[in-house]
Amino acid sequence: MAATDAITSPRPRWENAPGAAVLCLGAGLVGGILTNMSQGWLPGAWNNLANSGAVWTMLAFAAGAALANRTDDHRVLAAAGALAEIGLVVGYYGYAEFGRDGLGSLTFPLLWLALACVAGPLFGIAGAWSRRGTQPWRRYVALGALGGLFGSEGLHYWLGLGYAPQAVACGALACGLPLLLGRTWKERGLSLAVAAPASFLTYQILYGFLNAVSG
């Protein structure tokens, strides 16, 4: 009976959540500084990825994926994703203020901080879902949402700005990430099927919001 209980009982909440929070925040700070510094390092159309919200969100996704085998608590996963994103914003604009010519208006730092508090928890949980196989639909949704984030950025470059090379680079990542992270061809195909509508939906919501705020 004891052996059966050990197998079927749910995994306990991870007790070292504060340590994970510190690590996620620290990783975000370092990532924000590096993305600010790396502008101009990448070649051609790929240079825009150094200033990409989708790339930033990958850190929240990675934080959730890293904790997937340690906790089932969605509150911990959401907090990890949020702290990673908040760290990115603080690191990026902190370096702009103290390492460059100043960050200027607080409008965009506050805007990205607000978006970090939305995207961070969502993609922290999605990252954990991408690692768990108990409910396959969660993996399709998680990988498709990640691909859709890059797809929406590609649509923005194509439809909003008319930058075809940058749109192609984002489109390659929108398709490539589900293909790379998927475990089977069925999973890859279903993740791509989720990524397509997710790209258009995220584009309408996110960039509609940003245009309304900035306009």
C-alpha positions in Angstrom: 0.0 0.0 0.0 2.8 2.4 0.9 4.5 1.8 -2.5 1.2 2.4 -4.3 0.6 5.6 -2.5 4.1 6.8 -3.3 3.4 6.3 -7.0 -0.1 7.7 -7.2 0.1 10.6 -4.8 0.6 14.0 -6.3 4.0 15.7 -6.2 4.4 17.9 -3.1 4.7 21.7 -3.5 8.4 22.6 -3.9 9.7 23.9 -0.6 12.5 26.0 -2.1 10.2 28.4 -3.9 11.9 31.6 -2.5 15.3 30.4 -3.9 13.7 29.8 -7.3 12.2 33.3 -7.2 15.6 34.8 -6.6 17.1 32.8 -9.4 14.4 33.8 -11.9 14.6 37.5 -11.0 18.4 37.4 -11.2 18.3 35.6 -14.6 15.8 38.2 -15.8 18.1 41.1 -14.7 21.1 39.6 -16.5 19.0 38.8 -19.6 17.7 42.4 -19.7 21.2 43.8 -19.6 22.4 41.4 -22.2 19.6 42.1 -24.6 20.2 45.9 -24.3 23.9 45.4 -24.9 23.5 42.9 -27.8 21.6 45.3 -30.0 23.8 45.6 -33.1 25.5 42.3 -32.5 23.2 40.0 -34.5 23.4 40.0 -38.3 20.7 41.5 -40.6 17.1 40.9 -39.8 18.0 38.8 -36.8 19.3 41.9 -35.0 15.7 42.8 -34.1 15.5 39.7 -31.9 17.7 41.5 -29.4 14.8 43.9 -28.8 12.0 41.4 -29.1 9.2 40.9 -26.6 8.8 37.3 -27.8 12.4 36.6 -27.0 11.9 38.1 -23.6 8.9 35.9 -23.0 11.0 32.8 -23.7 12.8 33.4 -20.4 9.5 33.1 -18.5 8.7 29.9 -20.6 12.2 28.5 -19.7 11.7 29.3 -16.0 8.5 27.3 -15.9 10.0 24.5 -17.9 13.0 24.4 -15.4 10.6 24.1 -12.5 8.2 21.6 -14.1 9.7 18.6 -12.3 9.9 20.3 -9.0 6.4 21.6 -8.4 2.9 21.3 -9.6 1.8 24.6 -8.0 0.7 27.0 -10.7 1.2 29.9 -8.3 4.9 29.1 -8.0 5.2 28.7 -11.8 3.3 31.9 -12.5 5.5 33.8 -10.0 8.6 32.4 -11.5 7.6 33.6 -15.0 6.5 37.0 -13.7 9.8 37.6 -11.8 11.8 36.6 -14.8 9.9 39.1 -17.0 10.1 41.8 -14.4 13.8 41.2 -14.1 14.2 41.6 -17.9 12.4 44.9 -17.9 14.3 46.3 -14.9 17.6 45.0 -16.3 17.0 46.4 -19.8 15.9 49.8 -18.8 18.2 50.0 -15.9 21.2 49.5 -18.2 19.6 52.1 -20.6 19.6 54.6 -17.7 23.0 53.9 -16.2 24.9 52.4 -19.1 23.7 54.4 -22.0 22.2 57.9 -22.4 19.2 57.4 -20.1 15.9 55.7 -20.6 13.9 58.8 -21.3 10.2 58.7 -20.7 8.8 56.2 -18.2 5.9 55.4 -20.5 7.5 52.4 -22.2 9.2 50.9 -19.1 5.9 51.0 -17.2 4.0 49.6 -20.2 6.4 46.7 -20.6 6.4 46.1 -16.8 2.6 45.8 -17.0 2.8 43.4 -19.9 5.4 41.4 -18.0 3.0 40.9 -15.2 0.5 39.4 -17.7 2.8 37.4 -20.1 5.2 36.2 -17.4 2.7 34.1 -15.4 1.0 32.8 -18.5 4.2 31.6 -20.1 5.7 30.4 -16.8 2.8 28.0 -16.6 3.1 27.2 -20.3 6.7 26.3 -19.9 5.8 23.8 -17.3 3.0 22.4 -19.4 5.5 21.9 -22.3 7.5 19.5 -20.1 4.6 17.4 -18.7 3.1 14.5 -20.7 0.2 13.5 -18.5 -2.2 15.7 -20.4 -0.9 16.0 -24.0 -3.2 18.9 -25.0 -1.3 21.1 -22.6 1.9 20.5 -24.5 0.2 21.4 -27.8 -1.2 24.6 -26.3 2.0 25.5 -24.6 4.2 25.0 -27.7 1.7 26.5 -30.0 1.4 29.6 -27.8 5.2 30.0 -27.9 5.2 29.7 -31.6 2.2 32.1 -31.9 4.1 34.7 -30.0 6.8 34.9 -32.6 4.1 34.6 -35.3 2.4 37.7 -34.0 5.7 39.6 -34.0 6.2 38.5 -37.6 2.8 39.7 -38.6 3.6 43.0 -36.9 6.8 43.4 -38.9 5.0 42.4 -42.1 1.6 44.1 -41.8 2.4 46.9 -39.5 5.9 48.0 -40.5 6.5 46.4 -43.9 9.8 44.8 -42.9 9.8 41.5 -44.8 13.2 40.1 -43.7 12.3 40.6 -40.0 8.9 39.0 -40.6 10.6 36.0 -42.2 13.0 35.6 -39.3 10.1 35.6 -36.8 8.1 33.3 -39.0 11.0 30.8 -39.0 11.0 30.8 -35.2 7.2 30.5 -35.0 7.4 27.3 -37.0 10.8 26.1 -35.8 10.3 26.2 -32.0 7.3 23.8 -32.0 9.1 21.6 -34.4 12.3 21.6 -32.3 10.6 21.2 -28.9 7.9 18.7 -29.9 8.5 15.1 -29.0 6.6 13.4 -31.8 5.4 14.4 -35.3 1.8 14.3 -34.0 2.7 16.7 -31.3 4.7 19.0 -33.6 1.8 19.1 -36.1 -0.8 19.9 -33.5 1.4 22.5 -31.9 1.8 24.2 -35.3 -2.0 24.0 -35.8 -2.3 25.9 -32.5 0.4 28.4 -33.4 -1.3 29.6 -36.6 -4.5 31.0 -35.0 -2.5 32.0 -31.9 -0.3 34.2 -34.1 -3.3 36.1 -35.5 -5.1 36.3 -32.1 -2.1 37.6 -30.3 -1.3 40.1 -33.1 -4.8 41.5 -32.9 -4.9 41.7 -29.1 -1.3 42.7 -28.3 -0.5 45.1 -31.1 -4.0 46.5 -31.0 -3.4 47.4 -27.4 0.0 48.8 -28.0 -1.2 50.9 -30.9 -4.1 52.2 -28.8 -1.7 53.1 -25.9 1.0 54.7 -28.0 -1.4 56.4 -30.4 
